[in-house]
Amino acid sequence: MAHEAHVRIDEGIKRGKRLPRKQVDRRPKAALSGYHHVMPRVDEQRRAAILADCHAALQHGETTDQIGARYGISGRAVRYWLLDDPQAEAARLQLINGELVRTLDEMREAKHALTSLPLACARAEFDAWSWIAERREARLYGPKQEVTHLGPPPVLVIHAPIAAPLQPVSVNEVIEHKPSSD
């Protein structure tokens, strides 16, 4: 009886032949894809020069991947740098405003289309840009985090003198209220 706690619940059930363990390749995905290029470290002076050129290039419609390729770095690195750059915030805000206006214009034009597909596509794109705007620029496009109460105060306090001293009341006693004729 002392060994009952250690008995397997499937004791006596025939099991099939054990399968060999699956071999897992532990190499990084870059090694599996054949992409062995390691990005070089960029010193601060070169990074500042790239960022200075990046603002103008983005204004002219270039993508971060194109800018990165021109300087021999990845577009992802350029995007990460731009997230930390305070000057890029104005460009990001301009991009979001422009995309929201463009998608609103597309929705207006799609109202008069013969099928409902263009309107549905424009709505979906506007919803996507609205979602991005809420997350990236929450102070401008995010939900309002304050409550404004217009109207009477929610608690009404009446200050009246007590006419008679209070009497102790037991739990089983019924209290009758007689309004005074003031």
Residue pairs with C-beta under 8 A, 6 or more apart in sequence:
25 32
30 36
39 73
39 74
39 77
40 72
40 73
42 50
42 73
42 77
46 71
47 81
50 67
50 71
50 73
50 78
50 81
51 81
51 82
51 85
51 87
51 88
53 67
54 64
54 67
54 78
54 81
54 82
54 88
55 87
55 88
55 91
57 66
57 67
58 64
58 67
58 91
59 91
63 75
64 75
64 76
64 78
64 79
64 82
65 74
65 75
66 75
67 75
67 78
68 74
68 75
68 76
68 77
68 78
69 75
82 88
82 91
82 92
92 136
92 137
93 137
93 140
96 129
96 132
96 133
96 136
96 137
96 141
99 129
100 126
100 129
100 130
100 133
103 122
103 125
103 126
103 129
104 126
106 118
106 122
106 125
106 126
107 119
107 122
107 123
107 126
109 118
109 122
110 118
110 119
110 121
110 122
111 119
113 119
130 141
133 140
133 141
134 141
134 142
134 143
163 180
169 175
